[in-house]
């Protein structure tokens, strides 16, 4: 029987609209992966009472707090959106806290000994050097036209908004340069699932 403490840690990234959420759900449901989403973790590290919350509140003041005393992400976003220095200062608080949480959860998952895979999804996986804590990085690719249409339909983004989002993210070449594997999710999702089966070298642990 395989020792589950020998757990494969995979980092998954890709541009907006590439379909990463479906890939994560597949890995969790079919392969029993433990999934860690950096964006959701970012919400947790800003909860009242945490070190990050105290530092952010101290840096930006009461203007970014809601009536419930929690950080109002909309207000915070408005402050840092057009101010690079403030945005970088915020990232220097949140990103290390999220990575520390990821490391803690990896250690906990290994101790539990029941997860064959630990999957980390992060938009800034490459920029934040998650290769240092992952065994390998995967890039979920989709044709830009497909991504644009997905974002228009699922999020209601205008073409201008999509273009701005694309411009803020790494190029296809940069993603490919840093990631060991590329999953093409431009077409039917089953095609992407088949690529994952080949990458993992086995079928799902949980069949329908």
Backbone as numpy.savetxt, mean C-alpha at the origin, in Angstrom:
# Nx Ny Nz CAx CAy CAz Cx Cy Cz
5.58 -31.14 7.26 4.73 -29.94 7.26 5.61 -28.70 7.26
5.23 -27.73 6.46 6.02 -26.51 6.36 5.96 -25.71 7.64
7.13 -25.18 8.05 7.20 -24.29 9.20 6.75 -22.90 8.75
5.56 -22.46 9.20 5.00 -21.20 8.74 5.79 -19.99 9.22
6.72 -20.22 10.18 7.54 -19.09 10.61 8.51 -18.68 9.50
8.74 -19.60 8.54 9.53 -19.26 7.36 8.54 -18.62 6.38
8.21 -17.40 6.67 7.12 -16.69 5.99 7.69 -15.78 4.92
7.10 -15.82 3.75 7.53 -15.01 2.62 6.89 -13.63 2.74
7.71 -12.58 2.75 7.20 -11.22 2.86 7.28 -10.55 1.49
6.12 -10.21 0.96 6.04 -9.65 -0.39 5.50 -8.23 -0.33
6.18 -7.32 -0.98 5.71 -5.95 -1.08 5.03 -5.75 -2.43
3.85 -5.16 -2.42 3.09 -4.94 -3.65 2.85 -3.45 -3.85
3.12 -2.99 -5.06 2.91 -1.59 -5.37 2.43 -1.45 -6.81
2.16 -0.23 -7.21 1.66 0.03 -8.56 0.92 1.35 -8.58
0.65 1.84 -9.75 -0.03 3.12 -9.88 -1.50 3.04 -9.52
-2.10 4.20 -9.31 -3.53 4.27 -9.00 -4.32 3.68 -10.16
-5.32 2.87 -9.82 -6.16 2.26 -10.84 -5.61 0.97 -11.41
-4.50 0.47 -10.86 -3.90 -0.76 -11.38 -4.65 -2.00 -10.91
-5.47 -1.86 -9.86 -6.24 -3.00 -9.37 -5.55 -3.77 -8.26
-4.79 -3.08 -7.44 -4.05 -3.75 -6.36 -4.99 -4.38 -5.32
-6.11 -3.74 -5.06 -7.03 -4.25 -4.03 -7.53 -5.65 -4.37
-7.81 -5.90 -5.65 -8.27 -7.23 -6.05 -7.18 -8.27 -5.88
-5.94 -7.87 -6.13 -4.81 -8.77 -5.96 -4.64 -9.12 -4.49
-4.75 -8.12 -3.61 -4.62 -8.35 -2.18 -5.71 -9.28 -1.68
-6.93 -9.05 -2.12 -8.06 -9.89 -1.69 -7.84 -11.33 -2.12
-7.33 -11.53 -3.33 -7.06 -12.87 -3.83 -6.00 -13.57 -2.98
-4.92 -12.88 -2.68 -3.86 -13.47 -1.88 -4.33 -13.81 -0.46
-5.18 -12.96 0.08 -5.69 -13.19 1.43 -6.67 -14.37 1.44
-7.60 -14.36 0.50 -8.65 -15.37 0.49 -8.15 -16.75 0.04
-7.34 -16.77 -1.01 -6.95 -18.04 -1.61 -5.63 -18.60 -1.07
-4.73 -17.73 -0.63 -3.43 -18.20 -0.17 -3.22 -18.01 1.34
-4.21 -17.50 2.02 -4.09 -17.32 3.47 -3.07 -16.27 3.87
-2.86 -15.27 3.01 -1.86 -14.23 3.30 -2.36 -13.28 4.38
-1.43 -12.79 5.15 -1.70 -11.69 6.07 -1.41 -10.41 5.29
-2.39 -9.53 5.19 -2.26 -8.33 4.37 -2.11 -7.09 5.25
-1.13 -6.29 4.92 -0.86 -5.03 5.62 -0.94 -3.91 4.59
-1.91 -3.02 4.75 -2.06 -1.90 3.82 -1.55 -0.62 4.49
-0.54 -0.04 3.89 0.13 1.11 4.48 -0.82 2.29 4.68
-1.75 2.50 3.75 -2.67 3.63 3.87 -3.56 3.48 5.10
-4.07 2.28 5.31 -4.91 2.04 6.49 -4.08 2.15 7.77
-2.86 1.68 7.71 -1.98 1.79 8.87 -1.70 3.26 9.18
-1.63 4.07 8.12 -1.41 5.50 8.32 -2.52 6.15 9.11
-3.75 5.64 8.95 -4.87 6.14 9.74 -4.67 5.77 11.21
-4.23 4.53 11.44 -4.09 4.04 12.81 -3.01 4.78 13.58
-1.89 5.08 12.90 -0.79 5.73 13.62 -1.11 7.17 13.98
-2.20 7.73 13.41 -2.60 9.10 13.73 -3.75 9.15 14.73
-4.08 8.00 15.31 -5.14 7.99 16.31 -4.72 8.82 17.53
-5.68 9.47 18.20 -5.35 10.27 19.39 -4.55 9.47 20.41
-3.54 10.11 20.96 -2.73 9.48 21.98 -1.46 8.85 21.46
-1.39 8.60 20.16 -0.17 8.02 19.60 0.91 9.09 19.49
2.15 8.64 19.37 3.26 9.57 19.22 3.10 10.42 17.97
2.66 9.77 16.87 2.49 10.51 15.62 1.41 11.58 15.75
0.31 11.23 16.43 -0.76 12.21 16.63 -0.24 13.44 17.38
0.49 13.21 18.44 0.99 14.32 19.26 1.96 15.19 18.45
2.80 14.56 17.66 3.77 15.31 16.86 3.08 16.11 15.76
2.07 15.49 15.12 1.35 16.18 14.04 0.55 17.35 14.59
-0.14 17.12 15.71 -0.91 18.19 16.33 0.00 19.33 16.78
1.17 18.97 17.28 2.13 20.00 17.71 2.68 20.78 16.54
2.83 20.11 15.40 3.41 20.76 14.23 2.41 21.66 13.51
1.14 21.20 13.39 0.16 21.92 12.59 -0.89 22.67 13.41
-0.98 22.37 14.68 -1.91 23.10 15.53 -3.35 22.61 15.46
-4.25 23.32 16.15 -5.64 22.91 16.27 -6.42 22.98 14.96
-5.89 23.69 13.98 -6.63 23.84 12.73 -6.83 22.53 11.99
-6.03 21.50 12.32 -6.18 20.22 11.62 -6.95 19.21 12.47
-7.52 19.67 13.59 -8.29 18.78 14.45 -9.78 19.01 14.25
-10.54 17.91 14.27 -11.98 18.01 14.17 -12.59 18.26 15.53
-13.89 18.40 15.58 -14.59 18.65 16.85 -14.47 17.48 17.81
-14.21 16.29 17.27 -14.06 15.12 18.13 -12.64 14.96 18.66
-11.77 15.90 18.32 -10.40 15.85 18.81 -9.47 15.00 17.98
-9.99 14.40 16.93 -9.17 13.58 16.05 -8.63 14.44 14.90
-7.61 13.92 14.24 -7.06 14.63 13.09 -8.06 14.57 11.94
-8.40 15.73 11.42 -9.28 15.82 10.27 -8.40 15.69 9.03
-8.47 14.53 8.38 -7.57 14.27 7.25 -7.78 15.25 6.10
-9.02 15.70 5.93 -9.29 16.67 4.88 -8.61 17.99 5.17
-8.70 18.44 6.41 -8.07 19.70 6.81 -6.56 19.59 6.72
-6.03 18.45 7.15 -4.58 18.24 7.09 -4.10 18.21 5.64
-4.88 17.52 4.80 -4.52 17.45 3.39 -4.50 18.82 2.73
-5.45 19.66 3.12 -5.53 21.00 2.54 -4.30 21.83 2.92
-3.79 21.58 4.12 -2.62 22.33 4.59 -1.36 21.92 3.85
-1.19 20.61 3.64 0.07 20.13 3.06 0.04 20.00 1.55
-1.14 20.07 0.94 -1.26 19.81 -0.49 -0.34 20.68 -1.34
-0.33 21.95 -1.07 0.45 22.87 -1.90 1.72 23.37 -1.22
2.09 22.72 -0.10 3.28 23.15 0.64 4.21 21.95 0.77
5.22 21.91 -0.06 6.11 20.75 -0.09 6.82 20.53 1.24
7.28 21.60 1.87 8.00 21.45 3.13 7.11 20.85 4.21
5.87 21.33 4.29 4.94 20.78 5.29 4.60 19.33 4.98
4.45 19.03 3.69 4.13 17.65 3.29 5.28 16.71 3.66
6.50 17.15 3.41 7.65 16.33 3.76 7.78 16.15 5.27
7.47 17.21 6.02 7.52 17.12 7.48 6.49 16.11 7.99
5.31 16.12 7.38 4.27 15.16 7.75 4.71 13.73 7.42
5.26 13.56 6.24 5.70 12.22 5.82 6.80 11.68 6.73
7.65 12.56 7.23 8.73 12.14 8.11 8.21 11.65 9.46
6.98 12.01 9.77 6.34 11.51 11.00 5.59 10.21 10.73
4.79 10.22 9.67 3.89 9.09 9.41 4.61 7.86 8.87
5.47 8.05 7.87 6.05 6.89 7.19 6.90 6.00 8.10
7.77 6.56 8.95 8.52 5.68 9.86 7.60 4.95 10.85
6.52 5.62 11.26 5.59 4.98 12.18 4.86 3.81 11.52
4.50 3.99 10.25 3.84 2.91 9.50 4.80 1.74 9.30
6.04 2.04 8.95 7.01 0.96 8.74 7.29 0.20 10.04
7.34 0.94 11.14 7.53 0.28 12.44 6.36 -0.64 12.76
5.14 -0.20 12.41 3.97 -1.04 12.61 4.05 -2.29 11.74
4.51 -2.13 10.50 4.66 -3.27 9.60 5.64 -4.29 10.17
6.77 -3.82 10.67 7.77 -4.71 11.25 7.22 -5.44 12.47
6.45 -4.73 13.27 5.85 -5.34 14.45 4.86 -6.43 14.06
4.07 -6.16 13.02 3.08 -7.14 12.59 3.73 -8.33 11.90
4.82 -8.10 11.19 5.56 -9.21 10.58 6.07 -10.14 11.67
6.67 -9.54 12.71 7.19 -10.34 13.82 6.06 -11.12 14.49
4.91 -10.46 14.68 3.78 -11.14 15.31 3.25 -12.28 14.46
3.19 -12.06 13.14 2.70 -13.09 12.23 3.64 -14.29 12.22
4.93 -14.03 12.27 5.90 -15.13 12.32 5.74 -15.93 13.62
5.49 -15.22 14.69 5.32 -15.88 15.98 4.07 -16.75 15.98
3.00 -16.25 15.34 1.77 -17.04 15.24 1.99 -18.31 14.44
2.85 -18.21 13.42 3.23 -19.38 12.66 2.14 -19.99 11.80
1.19 -19.16 11.34 0.12 -19.73 10.51 -0.07 -19.02 9.18
0.84 -18.13 8.84 0.71 -17.40 7.58 1.86 -17.77 6.63
1.56 -18.30 5.45 2.62 -18.59 4.48 3.17 -17.32 3.82
2.30 -16.28 3.76 2.68 -15.02 3.12 2.29 -13.84 4.00
3.14 -12.83 3.99 2.81 -11.55 4.59 2.96 -10.53 3.47
1.86 -9.87 3.12 1.86 -8.97 1.96 1.70 -7.52 2.42
2.63 -6.69 2.01 2.59 -5.26 2.33 2.24 -4.49 1.06
1.17 -3.73 1.11 0.80 -2.87 -0.02 1.03 -1.42 0.36
1.79 -0.72 -0.44 2.09 0.68 -0.15 2.33 1.43 -1.45
1.71 2.59 -1.58 1.91 3.41 -2.78 3.37 3.83 -2.91
4.01 4.09 -1.76 5.41 4.54 -1.75 6.36 3.42 -1.33
6.05 2.22 -1.72 6.85 1.05 -1.35 8.31 1.22 -1.73
8.52 1.72 -2.94 9.89 1.89 -3.44 10.56 3.10 -2.81
9.84 4.21 -2.80 10.41 5.45 -2.25 10.77 5.31 -0.77
9.98 4.53 -0.04 10.23 4.36 1.40 11.11 3.15 1.71
11.68 2.57 0.67 12.68 1.49 0.81 12.16 0.27 1.57
10.98 -0.17 1.18 10.44 -1.38 1.81 11.17 -2.64 1.36
12.05 -2.52 0.37 12.83 -3.69 -0.03 13.71 -4.18 1.11
13.95 -3.31 2.08 14.78 -3.68 3.23 14.07 -4.63 4.18
12.72 -4.64 4.12 11.99 -5.52 5.03 11.17 -6.57 4.27
11.22 -6.52 2.94 10.49 -7.50 2.13 11.47 -8.47 1.46
11.01 -9.68 1.22 11.83 -10.64 0.49 11.85 -10.29 -1.00
10.76 -9.72 -1.49 10.67 -9.34 -2.89 9.57 -8.32 -3.09
9.66 -7.56 -4.18 8.65 -6.57 -4.51 7.95 -6.96 -5.80
6.62 -6.79 -5.82 5.82 -7.05 -7.01 5.20 -5.74 -7.48
5.16 -5.58 -8.79 4.57 -4.39 -9.40 3.30 -4.81 -10.14
2.17 -4.24 -9.72 0.91 -4.49 -10.41 0.77 -3.42 -11.48
0.84 -3.85 -12.74 0.78 -2.95 -13.88 -0.59 -3.03 -14.54
-1.03 -1.90 -15.08 -2.20 -1.89 -15.97 -1.96 -0.78 -16.98
-2.44 -0.98 -18.19 -2.30 0.02 -19.23 -2.87 1.35 -18.75
-2.18 2.46 -19.00 -2.66 3.77 -18.54 -4.10 4.08 -18.94
-4.50 3.67 -20.13 -5.88 3.91 -20.57 -6.87 3.15 -19.70
-6.49 1.93 -19.33 -7.34 1.11 -18.46 -7.42 1.73 -17.07
-6.30 2.18 -16.56 -6.27 2.80 -15.24 -7.11 4.07 -15.23
-6.96 4.85 -16.28 -7.71 6.11 -16.36 -9.21 5.84 -16.32
-9.67 4.84 -17.06 -11.09 4.52 -17.10 -11.57 3.98 -15.75
-10.76 3.16 -15.11 -11.11 2.63 -13.79 -11.28 3.76 -12.78
-10.37 4.71 -12.79 -10.45 5.81 -11.84 -11.63 6.73 -12.15
-11.94 6.87 -13.40 -13.10 7.69 -13.77 -14.38 7.05 -13.27
-14.48 5.72 -13.43 -15.71 5.01 -13.05 -15.80 4.79 -11.54
-14.72 4.30 -10.94 -14.78 3.90 -9.52 -14.67 5.08 -8.56
-13.92 6.12 -8.94 -13.70 7.23 -8.02 -14.28 8.55 -8.52
-14.78 8.55 -9.74 -15.36 9.76 -10.28 -14.34 10.83 -10.61
-13.10 10.44 -10.88 -12.05 11.40 -11.18 -12.24 11.99 -12.58
-11.94 13.26 -12.69 -11.92 13.91 -14.00 -10.60 13.55 -14.68
-10.51 13.82 -15.99 -9.26 13.56 -16.70 -8.11 14.37 -16.11
-8.41 15.59 -15.69 -7.38 16.45 -15.10 -6.88 15.87 -13.78
-7.81 15.36 -12.98 -7.45 14.76 -11.71 -6.59 13.51 -11.92
-6.99 12.68 -12.88 -6.23 11.46 -13.17 -4.82 11.82 -13.62
-4.71 12.80 -14.49 -3.40 13.21 -14.99 -2.51 13.70 -13.86
-3.09 14.43 -12.92 -2.33 14.93 -11.78 -1.85 13.78 -10.90
-2.72 12.79 -10.70 -2.35 11.62 -9.90 -1.23 10.85 -10.58
-1.37 10.63 -11.88 -0.34 9.90 -12.62 1.00 10.62 -12.53
0.97 11.94 -12.65 2.20 12.72 -12.64 2.92 12.66 -11.29
2.16 12.40 -10.23 2.74 12.37 -8.88 3.36 11.02 -8.53
3.14 10.02 -9.39 3.62 8.67 -9.09 4.81 8.30 -9.96
5.50 7.23 -9.56 6.66 6.78 -10.32 6.26 6.35 -11.73
7.21 6.42 -12.63 6.98 5.98 -14.00 6.96 4.46 -14.06
6.41 3.94 -15.13 6.39 2.50 -15.34 7.80 1.93 -15.30
8.74 2.65 -15.91 10.13 2.20 -15.93 10.73 2.08 -14.54
10.41 3.04 -13.67 10.93 3.00 -12.30 10.35 1.84 -11.51
9.05 1.61 -11.66 8.44 0.47 -10.99 9.12 -0.83 -11.42
9.29 -0.99 -12.72 9.88 -2.23 -13.24 11.34 -2.38 -12.80
12.04 -1.29 -12.68 13.45 -1.32 -12.29 13.63 -1.91 -10.89
12.70 -1.61 -10.00 12.87 -1.99 -8.60 12.14 -3.26 -8.19
11.22 -3.74 -9.01 10.39 -4.89 -8.61 10.83 -6.16 -9.33
10.86 -7.26 -8.59 11.28 -8.54 -9.16 10.25 -9.08 -10.12
8.97 -8.87 -9.81 7.90 -9.45 -10.62 6.94 -8.37 -11.08
6.38 -8.56 -12.27 5.36 -7.65 -12.81 4.10 -8.46 -13.09
2.98 -8.01 -12.53 1.69 -8.64 -12.78 0.90 -7.70 -13.68
0.59 -8.15 -14.88 -0.17 -7.34 -15.83 -1.65 -7.51 -15.53
-2.26 -6.44 -15.02 -3.68 -6.48 -14.66 -4.49 -5.58 -15.59
-4.12 -5.56 -16.86 -4.82 -4.72 -17.83 -6.12 -5.36 -18.31
-6.17 -6.68 -18.24 -7.32 -7.41 -18.78 -8.17 -8.05 -17.71
-8.78 -9.19 -18.02 -9.62 -9.90 -17.04 -8.82 -10.25 -15.79
-9.44 -10.12 -14.65 -8.73 -10.35 -13.39 -8.21 -11.77 -13.27
-8.88 -12.73 -13.89 -8.42 -14.11 -13.82 -7.04 -14.27 -14.44
-6.74 -13.44 -15.45 -5.40 -13.48 -16.06 -4.33 -13.07 -15.05
-4.66 -12.09 -14.23 -3.72 -11.66 -13.18 -3.57 -12.75 -12.14
-4.67 -13.39 -11.79 -4.61 -14.48 -10.81 -3.70 -15.61 -11.29
-3.77 -15.91 -12.58 -2.94 -16.98 -13.13 -1.46 -16.60 -13.04
-1.14 -15.34 -13.24 0.25 -14.88 -13.11 0.73 -15.05 -11.68
-0.16 -14.80 -10.73 0.21 -14.96 -9.32 0.46 -16.42 -8.99
-0.37 -17.30 -9.51 -0.18 -18.74 -9.28 1.21 -19.17 -9.76
1.62 -18.66 -10.92 2.93 -19.02 -11.46 4.06 -18.43 -10.61
3.86 -17.19 -10.14 4.88 -16.56 -9.30 5.09 -17.31 -8.00
3.99 -17.78 -7.42 4.08 -18.47 -6.14 4.43 -19.94 -6.30
4.35 -20.42 -7.53 4.75 -21.79 -7.80 3.80 -22.85 -7.27
2.58 -22.43 -6.98 1.60 -23.39 -6.48 0.21 -22.82 -6.64
-0.78 -23.68 -6.57 -2.16 -23.25 -6.62 -2.59 -22.70 -5.28
-3.76 -22.11 -5.23 -4.28 -21.56 -3.98 -4.36 -22.61 -2.87
-4.15 -22.15 -1.66 -4.27 -23.05 -0.51 -5.72 -23.35 -0.23
-6.59 -22.43 -0.67 -8.03 -22.57 -0.41 -8.78 -22.55 -1.72
-9.20 -23.69 -2.18 -9.96 -23.78 -3.42 -11.44 -23.53 -3.16
-12.15 -23.03 -4.18 -13.59 -22.83 -4.07 -14.28 -24.17 -3.92
